Amino acid sequence: MALSLSAALLLGIVVVVLLKGGYVRAGSMLACTLFGFTLAATGLAPAINTGLASLAGLLSSL
């Protein structure tokens, strides 16, 4: 749970920086957010979570 909270916080900061920098507009951000929530509700969500956990494990072992 701590890993997902940290990843969510990090991604939230990245989104805010991109939005303030003008790289991403509000409409694009909303579309990407809705796509993420839609993707999380599919059968692909466990594979994505497993991949992220594996990546975090790999990065933490370096």
PDB file of N, CA, C and O in Angstrom:
ATOM      1  N   MET A   1       0.815  -1.198   0.000  1.00  0.00           N
ATOM      2  CA  MET A   1       0.000   0.000   0.000  1.00  0.00           C
ATOM      3  C   MET A   1       0.856   1.258   0.000  1.00  0.00           C
ATOM      4  O   MET A   1       0.509   2.246  -0.648  1.00  0.00           O
ATOM      5  N   ALA A   2       1.957   1.230   0.712  1.00  0.00           N
ATOM      6  CA  ALA A   2       2.824   2.403   0.755  1.00  0.00           C
ATOM      7  C   ALA A   2       3.417   2.686  -0.618  1.00  0.00           C
ATOM      8  O   ALA A   2       3.623   3.842  -0.986  1.00  0.00           O
ATOM      9  N   LEU A   3       3.694   1.615  -1.383  1.00  0.00           N
ATOM     10  CA  LEU A   3       4.257   1.793  -2.716  1.00  0.00           C
ATOM     11  C   LEU A   3       3.256   2.471  -3.639  1.00  0.00           C
ATOM     12  O   LEU A   3       3.628   3.377  -4.384  1.00  0.00           O
ATOM     13  N   SER A   4       1.984   2.052  -3.606  1.00  0.00           N
ATOM     14  CA  SER A   4       1.011   2.686  -4.472  1.00  0.00           C
ATOM     15  C   SER A   4       0.762   4.134  -4.091  1.00  0.00           C
ATOM     16  O   SER A   4       0.535   4.979  -4.958  1.00  0.00           O
ATOM     17  N   LEU A   5       0.803   4.420  -2.811  1.00  0.00           N
ATOM     18  CA  LEU A   5       0.610   5.801  -2.389  1.00  0.00           C
ATOM     19  C   LEU A   5       1.778   6.649  -2.861  1.00  0.00           C
ATOM     20  O   LEU A   5       1.580   7.773  -3.321  1.00  0.00           O
ATOM     21  N   SER A   6       2.978   6.133  -2.755  1.00  0.00           N
ATOM     22  CA  SER A   6       4.151   6.868  -3.208  1.00  0.00           C
ATOM     23  C   SER A   6       4.123   7.059  -4.717  1.00  0.00           C
ATOM     24  O   SER A   6       4.428   8.145  -5.209  1.00  0.00           O
ATOM     25  N   ALA A   7       3.765   6.028  -5.449  1.00  0.00           N
ATOM     26  CA  ALA A   7       3.679   6.143  -6.901  1.00  0.00           C
ATOM     27  C   ALA A   7       2.591   7.137  -7.294  1.00  0.00           C
ATOM     28  O   ALA A   7       2.778   7.923  -8.222  1.00  0.00           O
ATOM     29  N   ALA A   8       1.470   7.109  -6.605  1.00  0.00           N
ATOM     30  CA  ALA A   8       0.381   8.049  -6.911  1.00  0.00           C
ATOM     31  C   ALA A   8       0.812   9.483  -6.613  1.00  0.00           C
ATOM     32  O   ALA A   8       0.497  10.402  -7.368  1.00  0.00           O
ATOM     33  N   LEU A   9       1.526   9.666  -5.517  1.00  0.00           N
ATOM     34  CA  LEU A   9       2.003  11.005  -5.174  1.00  0.00           C
ATOM     35  C   LEU A   9       3.014  11.495  -6.201  1.00  0.00           C
ATOM     36  O   LEU A   9       2.947  12.643  -6.641  1.00  0.00           O
ATOM     37  N   LEU A  10       3.950  10.634  -6.585  1.00  0.00           N
ATOM     38  CA  LEU A  10       4.950  11.005  -7.585  1.00  0.00           C
ATOM     39  C   LEU A  10       4.300  11.341  -8.924  1.00  0.00           C
ATOM     40  O   LEU A  10       4.641  12.348  -9.544  1.00  0.00           O
ATOM     41  N   LEU A  11       3.374  10.511  -9.367  1.00  0.00           N
ATOM     42  CA  LEU A  11       2.697  10.786 -10.635  1.00  0.00           C
ATOM     43  C   LEU A  11       1.836  12.041 -10.557  1.00  0.00           C
ATOM     44  O   LEU A  11       1.710  12.773 -11.539  1.00  0.00           O
ATOM     45  N   GLY A  12       1.247  12.290  -9.398  1.00  0.00           N
ATOM     46  CA  GLY A  12       0.475  13.519  -9.213  1.00  0.00           C
ATOM     47  C   GLY A  12       1.345  14.756  -9.336  1.00  0.00           C
ATOM     48  O   GLY A  12       0.942  15.749  -9.942  1.00  0.00           O
ATOM     49  N   ILE A  13       2.542  14.695  -8.761  1.00  0.00           N
ATOM     50  CA  ILE A  13       3.473  15.818  -8.863  1.00  0.00           C
ATOM     51  C   ILE A  13       3.901  16.030 -10.311  1.00  0.00           C
ATOM     52  O   ILE A  13       3.993  17.165 -10.780  1.00  0.00           O
ATOM     53  N   VAL A  14       4.162  14.931 -11.015  1.00  0.00           N
ATOM     54  CA  VAL A  14       4.548  15.031 -12.426  1.00  0.00           C
ATOM     55  C   VAL A  14       3.431  15.675 -13.239  1.00  0.00           C
ATOM     56  O   VAL A  14       3.698  16.521 -14.093  1.00  0.00           O
ATOM     57  N   VAL A  15       2.196  15.288 -12.987  1.00  0.00           N
ATOM     58  CA  VAL A  15       1.055  15.855 -13.719  1.00  0.00           C
ATOM     59  C   VAL A  15       0.922  17.353 -13.448  1.00  0.00           C
ATOM     60  O   VAL A  15       0.678  18.134 -14.368  1.00  0.00           O
ATOM     61  N   VAL A  16       1.083  17.750 -12.190  1.00  0.00           N
ATOM     62  CA  VAL A  16       0.970  19.170 -11.847  1.00  0.00           C
ATOM     63  C   VAL A  16       2.072  19.978 -12.528  1.00  0.00           C
ATOM     64  O   VAL A  16       1.819  21.064 -13.049  1.00  0.00           O
ATOM     65  N   VAL A  17       3.297  19.445 -12.522  1.00  0.00           N
ATOM     66  CA  VAL A  17       4.409  20.142 -13.178  1.00  0.00           C
ATOM     67  C   VAL A  17       4.159  20.259 -14.676  1.00  0.00           C
ATOM     68  O   VAL A  17       4.383  21.320 -15.258  1.00  0.00           O
ATOM     69  N   LEU A  18       3.701  19.191 -15.301  1.00  0.00           N
ATOM     70  CA  LEU A  18       3.414  19.243 -16.737  1.00  0.00           C
ATOM     71  C   LEU A  18       2.273  20.199 -17.050  1.00  0.00           C
ATOM     72  O   LEU A  18       2.305  20.899 -18.062  1.00  0.00           O
ATOM     73  N   LEU A  19       1.270  20.231 -16.189  1.00  0.00           N
ATOM     74  CA  LEU A  19       0.134  21.127 -16.409  1.00  0.00           C
ATOM     75  C   LEU A  19       0.559  22.587 -16.258  1.00  0.00           C
ATOM     76  O   LEU A  19       0.176  23.430 -17.069  1.00  0.00           O
ATOM     77  N   LYS A  20       1.343  22.889 -15.229  1.00  0.00           N
ATOM     78  CA  LYS A  20       1.798  24.262 -15.022  1.00  0.00           C
ATOM     79  C   LYS A  20       2.801  24.702 -16.078  1.00  0.00           C
ATOM     80  O   LYS A  20       2.860  25.881 -16.427  1.00  0.00           O
ATOM     81  N   GLY A  21       3.588  23.763 -16.586  1.00  0.00           N
ATOM     82  CA  GLY A  21       4.563  24.089 -17.628  1.00  0.00           C
ATOM     83  C   GLY A  21       3.933  24.282 -18.995  1.00  0.00           C
ATOM     84  O   GLY A  21       4.601  24.740 -19.922  1.00  0.00           O
ATOM     85  N   GLY A  22       2.685  23.949 -19.136  1.00  0.00           N
ATOM     86  CA  GLY A  22       1.993  24.126 -20.404  1.00  0.00           C
ATOM     87  C   GLY A  22       2.178  22.968 -21.361  1.00  0.00           C
ATOM     88  O   GLY A  22       1.746  23.039 -22.512  1.00  0.00           O
ATOM     89  N   TYR A  23       2.819  21.894 -20.900  1.00  0.00           N
ATOM     90  CA  TYR A  23       3.025  20.746 -21.772  1.00  0.00           C
ATOM     91  C   TYR A  23       1.743  19.938 -21.951  1.00  0.00           C
ATOM     92  O   TYR A  23       1.541  19.307 -22.989  1.00  0.00           O
ATOM     93  N   VAL A  24       0.893  19.961 -20.954  1.00  0.00           N
ATOM     94  CA  VAL A  24      -0.357  19.212 -20.990  1.00  0.00           C
ATOM     95  C   VAL A  24      -1.491  20.179 -20.656  1.00  0.00           C
ATOM     96  O   VAL A  24      -1.425  20.917 -19.673  1.00  0.00           O
ATOM     97  N   ARG A  25      -2.499  20.164 -21.465  1.00  0.00           N
ATOM     98  CA  ARG A  25      -3.672  21.008 -21.204  1.00  0.00           C
ATOM     99  C   ARG A  25      -4.654  20.268 -20.304  1.00  0.00           C
ATOM    100  O   ARG A  25      -4.548  19.054 -20.131  1.00  0.00           O
ATOM    101  N   ALA A  26      -5.588  20.982 -19.745  1.00  0.00           N
ATOM    102  CA  ALA A  26      -6.557  20.403 -18.811  1.00  0.00           C
ATOM    103  C   ALA A  26      -7.394  19.312 -19.480  1.00  0.00           C
ATOM    104  O   ALA A  26      -7.690  18.297 -18.851  1.00  0.00           O
ATOM    105  N   GLY A  27      -7.778  19.502 -20.738  1.00  0.00           N
ATOM    106  CA  GLY A  27      -8.579  18.504 -21.447  1.00  0.00           C
ATOM    107  C   GLY A  27      -7.814  17.203 -21.657  1.00  0.00           C
ATOM    108  O   GLY A  27      -8.367  16.115 -21.492  1.00  0.00           O
ATOM    109  N   SER A  28      -6.547  17.319 -22.021  1.00  0.00           N
ATOM    110  CA  SER A  28      -5.718  16.129 -22.203  1.00  0.00           C
ATOM    111  C   SER A  28      -5.507  15.411 -20.884  1.00  0.00           C
ATOM    112  O   SER A  28      -5.530  14.182 -20.827  1.00  0.00           O
ATOM    113  N   MET A  29      -5.300  16.181 -19.822  1.00  0.00           N
ATOM    114  CA  MET A  29      -5.113  15.588 -18.506  1.00  0.00           C
ATOM    115  C   MET A  29      -6.369  14.827 -18.081  1.00  0.00           C
ATOM    116  O   MET A  29      -6.277  13.727 -17.535  1.00  0.00           O
ATOM    117  N   LEU A  30      -7.525  15.405 -18.330  1.00  0.00           N
ATOM    118  CA  LEU A  30      -8.778  14.748 -17.978  1.00  0.00           C
ATOM    119  C   LEU A  30      -8.968  13.464 -18.775  1.00  0.00           C
ATOM    120  O   LEU A  30      -9.395  12.446 -18.230  1.00  0.00           O
ATOM    121  N   ALA A  31      -8.649  13.514 -20.065  1.00  0.00           N
ATOM    122  CA  ALA A  31      -8.783  12.320 -20.901  1.00  0.00           C
ATOM    123  C   ALA A  31      -7.841  11.208 -20.427  1.00  0.00           C
ATOM    124  O   ALA A  31      -8.242  10.046 -20.368  1.00  0.00           O
ATOM    125  N   CYS A  32      -6.605  11.551 -20.092  1.00  0.00           N
ATOM    126  CA  CYS A  32      -5.648  10.548 -19.604  1.00  0.00           C
ATOM    127  C   CYS A  32      -6.080   9.984 -18.258  1.00  0.00           C
ATOM    128  O   CYS A  32      -5.931   8.787 -18.012  1.00  0.00           O
ATOM    129  N   THR A  33      -6.610  10.826 -17.394  1.00  0.00           N
ATOM    130  CA  THR A  33      -7.088  10.365 -16.094  1.00  0.00           C
ATOM    131  C   THR A  33      -8.262   9.410 -16.250  1.00  0.00           C
ATOM    132  O   THR A  33      -8.296   8.361 -15.606  1.00  0.00           O
ATOM    133  N   LEU A  34      -9.210   9.754 -17.086  1.00  0.00           N
ATOM    134  CA  LEU A  34     -10.357   8.877 -17.323  1.00  0.00           C
ATOM    135  C   LEU A  34      -9.926   7.571 -17.969  1.00  0.00           C
ATOM    136  O   LEU A  34     -10.478   6.515 -17.658  1.00  0.00           O
ATOM    137  N   PHE A  35      -8.937   7.629 -18.873  1.00  0.00           N
ATOM    138  CA  PHE A  35      -8.420   6.408 -19.483  1.00  0.00           C
ATOM    139  C   PHE A  35      -7.774   5.522 -18.420  1.00  0.00           C
ATOM    140  O   PHE A  35      -7.947   4.304 -18.441  1.00  0.00           O
ATOM    141  N   GLY A  36      -7.039   6.120 -17.499  1.00  0.00           N
ATOM    142  CA  GLY A  36      -6.415   5.353 -16.424  1.00  0.00           C
ATOM    143  C   GLY A  36      -7.437   4.660 -15.541  1.00  0.00           C
ATOM    144  O   GLY A  36      -7.269   3.493 -15.189  1.00  0.00           O
ATOM    145  N   PHE A  37      -8.494   5.372 -15.183  1.00  0.00           N
ATOM    146  CA  PHE A  37      -9.539   4.758 -14.360  1.00  0.00           C
ATOM    147  C   PHE A  37     -10.268   3.657 -15.118  1.00  0.00           C
ATOM    148  O   PHE A  37     -10.634   2.637 -14.535  1.00  0.00           O
ATOM    149  N   THR A  38     -10.480   3.858 -16.416  1.00  0.00           N
ATOM    150  CA  THR A  38     -11.121   2.835 -17.230  1.00  0.00           C
ATOM    151  C   THR A  38     -10.231   1.605 -17.347  1.00  0.00           C
ATOM    152  O   THR A  38     -10.713   0.477 -17.249  1.00  0.00           O
ATOM    153  N   LEU A  39      -8.936   1.816 -17.555  1.00  0.00           N
ATOM    154  CA  LEU A  39      -7.991   0.723 -17.667  1.00  0.00           C
ATOM    155  C   LEU A  39      -7.884  -0.051 -16.354  1.00  0.00           C
ATOM    156  O   LEU A  39      -7.716  -1.270 -16.367  1.00  0.00           O
ATOM    157  N   ALA A  40      -7.978   0.644 -15.226  1.00  0.00           N
ATOM    158  CA  ALA A  40      -7.892  -0.010 -13.920  1.00  0.00           C
ATOM    159  C   ALA A  40      -9.088  -0.921 -13.666  1.00  0.00           C
ATOM    160  O   ALA A  40      -9.007  -1.829 -12.837  1.00  0.00           O
ATOM    161  N   ALA A  41     -10.183  -0.694 -14.359  1.00  0.00           N
ATOM    162  CA  ALA A  41     -11.385  -1.499 -14.156  1.00  0.00           C
ATOM    163  C   ALA A  41     -11.428  -2.714 -15.078  1.00  0.00           C
ATOM    164  O   ALA A  41     -12.373  -3.500 -15.016  1.00  0.00           O
ATOM    165  N   THR A  42     -10.424  -2.877 -15.925  1.00  0.00           N
ATOM    166  CA  THR A  42     -10.418  -3.994 -16.869  1.00  0.00           C
ATOM    167  C   THR A  42      -9.649  -5.178 -16.297  1.00  0.00           C
ATOM    168  O   THR A  42      -9.103  -5.101 -15.196  1.00  0.00           O
ATOM    169  N   GLY A  43      -9.610  -6.249 -17.037  1.00  0.00           N
ATOM    170  CA  GLY A  43      -8.867  -7.425 -16.623  1.00  0.00           C
ATOM    171  C   GLY A  43      -7.364  -7.245 -16.731  1.00  0.00           C
ATOM    172  O   GLY A  43      -6.606  -8.083 -16.241  1.00  0.00           O
ATOM    173  N   LEU A  44      -6.923  -6.173 -17.358  1.00  0.00           N
ATOM    174  CA  LEU A  44      -5.498  -5.901 -17.508  1.00  0.00           C
ATOM    175  C   LEU A  44      -4.895  -5.286 -16.244  1.00  0.00           C
ATOM    176  O   LEU A  44      -3.673  -5.238 -16.109  1.00  0.00           O
ATOM    177  N   ALA A  45      -5.725  -4.820 -15.326  1.00  0.00           N
ATOM    178  CA  ALA A  45      -5.245  -4.148 -14.121  1.00  0.00           C
ATOM    179  C   ALA A  45      -4.297  -5.011 -13.275  1.00  0.00           C
ATOM    180  O   ALA A  45      -3.276  -4.489 -12.828  1.00  0.00           O
ATOM    181  N   PRO A  46      -4.574  -6.296 -13.029  1.00  0.00           N
ATOM    182  CA  PRO A  46      -3.624  -7.095 -12.241  1.00  0.00           C
ATOM    183  C   PRO A  46      -2.257  -7.218 -12.909  1.00  0.00           C
ATOM    184  O   PRO A  46      -1.235  -7.216 -12.222  1.00  0.00           O
ATOM    185  N   ALA A  47      -2.224  -7.325 -14.226  1.00  0.00           N
ATOM    186  CA  ALA A  47      -0.943  -7.414 -14.930  1.00  0.00           C
ATOM    187  C   ALA A  47      -0.161  -6.113 -14.817  1.00  0.00           C
ATOM    188  O   ALA A  47       1.062  -6.130 -14.674  1.00  0.00           O
ATOM    189  N   ILE A  48      -0.859  -4.991 -14.881  1.00  0.00           N
ATOM    190  CA  ILE A  48      -0.203  -3.691 -14.734  1.00  0.00           C
ATOM    191  C   ILE A  48       0.349  -3.545 -13.323  1.00  0.00           C
ATOM    192  O   ILE A  48       1.483  -3.101 -13.146  1.00  0.00           O
ATOM    193  N   ASN A  49      -0.435  -3.910 -12.323  1.00  0.00           N
ATOM    194  CA  ASN A  49       0.028  -3.820 -10.936  1.00  0.00           C
ATOM    195  C   ASN A  49       1.224  -4.731 -10.691  1.00  0.00           C
ATOM    196  O   ASN A  49       2.163  -4.349  -9.992  1.00  0.00           O
ATOM    197  N   THR A  50       1.197  -5.930 -11.261  1.00  0.00           N
ATOM    198  CA  THR A  50       2.326  -6.848 -11.114  1.00  0.00           C
ATOM    199  C   THR A  50       3.570  -6.282 -11.784  1.00  0.00           C
ATOM    200  O   THR A  50       4.666  -6.366 -11.232  1.00  0.00           O
ATOM    201  N   GLY A  51       3.408  -5.718 -12.951  1.00  0.00           N
ATOM    202  CA  GLY A  51       4.540  -5.100 -13.652  1.00  0.00           C
ATOM    203  C   GLY A  51       5.131  -3.940 -12.882  1.00  0.00           C
ATOM    204  O   GLY A  51       6.351  -3.803 -12.795  1.00  0.00           O
ATOM    205  N   LEU A  52       4.267  -3.098 -12.317  1.00  0.00           N
ATOM    206  CA  LEU A  52       4.761  -1.971 -11.518  1.00  0.00           C
ATOM    207  C   LEU A  52       5.468  -2.449 -10.255  1.00  0.00           C
ATOM    208  O   LEU A  52       6.483  -1.879  -9.856  1.00  0.00           O
ATOM    209  N   ALA A  53       4.932  -3.494  -9.625  1.00  0.00           N
ATOM    210  CA  ALA A  53       5.578  -4.039  -8.428  1.00  0.00           C
ATOM    211  C   ALA A  53       6.931  -4.644  -8.778  1.00  0.00           C
ATOM    212  O   ALA A  53       7.887  -4.492  -8.017  1.00  0.00           O
ATOM    213  N   SER A  54       7.027  -5.323  -9.911  1.00  0.00           N
ATOM    214  CA  SER A  54       8.304  -5.880 -10.354  1.00  0.00           C
ATOM    215  C   SER A  54       9.313  -4.777 -10.646  1.00  0.00           C
ATOM    216  O   SER A  54      10.486  -4.888 -10.290  1.00  0.00           O
ATOM    217  N   LEU A  55       8.857  -3.728 -11.287  1.00  0.00           N
ATOM    218  CA  LEU A  55       9.740  -2.606 -11.590  1.00  0.00           C
ATOM    219  C   LEU A  55      10.232  -1.941 -10.309  1.00  0.00           C
ATOM    220  O   LEU A  55      11.404  -1.581 -10.197  1.00  0.00           O
ATOM    221  N   ALA A  56       9.332  -1.783  -9.348  1.00  0.00           N
ATOM    222  CA  ALA A  56       9.733  -1.184  -8.069  1.00  0.00           C
ATOM    223  C   ALA A  56      10.733  -2.069  -7.337  1.00  0.00           C
ATOM    224  O   ALA A  56      11.677  -1.572  -6.721  1.00  0.00           O
ATOM    225  N   GLY A  57      10.522  -3.394  -7.406  1.00  0.00           N
ATOM    226  CA  GLY A  57      11.465  -4.314  -6.786  1.00  0.00           C
ATOM    227  C   GLY A  57      12.832  -4.262  -7.452  1.00  0.00           C
ATOM    228  O   GLY A  57      13.863  -4.321  -6.783  1.00  0.00           O
ATOM    229  N   LEU A  58      12.828  -4.151  -8.774  1.00  0.00           N
ATOM    230  CA  LEU A  58      14.079  -4.052  -9.515  1.00  0.00           C
ATOM    231  C   LEU A  58      14.825  -2.764  -9.162  1.00  0.00           C
ATOM    232  O   LEU A  58      16.036  -2.779  -8.937  1.00  0.00           O
ATOM    233  N   LEU A  59      14.095  -1.660  -9.117  1.00  0.00           N
ATOM    234  CA  LEU A  59      14.726  -0.382  -8.795  1.00  0.00           C
ATOM    235  C   LEU A  59      15.224  -0.322  -7.358  1.00  0.00           C
ATOM    236  O   LEU A  59      16.242   0.309  -7.077  1.00  0.00           O
ATOM    237  N   SER A  60      14.510  -0.977  -6.451  1.00  0.00           N
ATOM    238  CA  SER A  60      14.938  -0.938  -5.053  1.00  0.00           C
ATOM    239  C   SER A  60      16.146  -1.819  -4.799  1.00  0.00           C
ATOM    240  O   SER A  60      16.856  -1.620  -3.813  1.00  0.00           O
ATOM    241  N   SER A  61      16.396  -2.800  -5.679  1.00  0.00           N
ATOM    242  CA  SER A  61      17.548  -3.675  -5.484  1.00  0.00           C
ATOM    243  C   SER A  61      18.828  -3.079  -6.054  1.00  0.00           C
ATOM    244  O   SER A  61      19.914  -3.605  -5.810  1.00  0.00           O
ATOM    245  N   LEU A  62      18.719  -1.987  -6.811  1.00  0.00           N
ATOM    246  CA  LEU A  62      19.910  -1.360  -7.401  1.00  0.00           C
ATOM    247  C   LEU A  62      20.709  -0.593  -6.396  1.00  0.00           C
ATOM    248  O   LEU A  62      21.738  -0.011  -6.739  1.00  0.00           O
TER     249      LEU A  62
END
